[in-house]
Amino acid sequence: MTREYGTLLLLVGFVVMSAAGMIALSHLVSPTRRTAVKSLPYESGMPPIGGTRERFSVKFYLIAMLFIVFDIETVFMIPWGVAFRQLGLFGLVEMLVFIAILLVGYVYAWKRGAFEWD
């Protein structure tokens, strides 16, 4: 059993050593000159306003999660579009069911006020 996994373990060891070596080499070779300007937080070229420990509303995170969920779900339509002709009527019906489920979830979130910023 060791013979079968020996090559794999050798590869994993090489990858780990290579990654550690690259990190160490970049730390040793790169110039580090700390200045006051480099220590400031950068925010789109504008001076930062307010503290760095500002709290965000839960609505912000809820909208972000809903965006990710609906965005990822729409990515599932790409393979369907590629194989549309091979799937035929069955594939069309399945995609319509999928879109209906997404639409029900979207309407539910909308009715519950998940997209309100107030």
C-alpha angles and dihedrals in degrees: 000000000000090000092056095051097035094091091047092050090048090052093048090049091050092050093049093047091046092051093046090047093051092050092048093046093050090050092051098043103040118093114241117198112160114209132172091249093053091050093057117097112252119222116173093310092298125114109257117259120210130357128316092237096063114147122231125215118256087239089067091058092042092054091046091053092047090050091051093047095050092040093052091045091055090052087066088067093068097073089044090054091050093051097034097118094049093049095054123181093339091058091048092052092047091051091048089053090049092050091047091054090049091048092051090051092047093049091047092052090046094050091048089056096246092144096053114111096199 
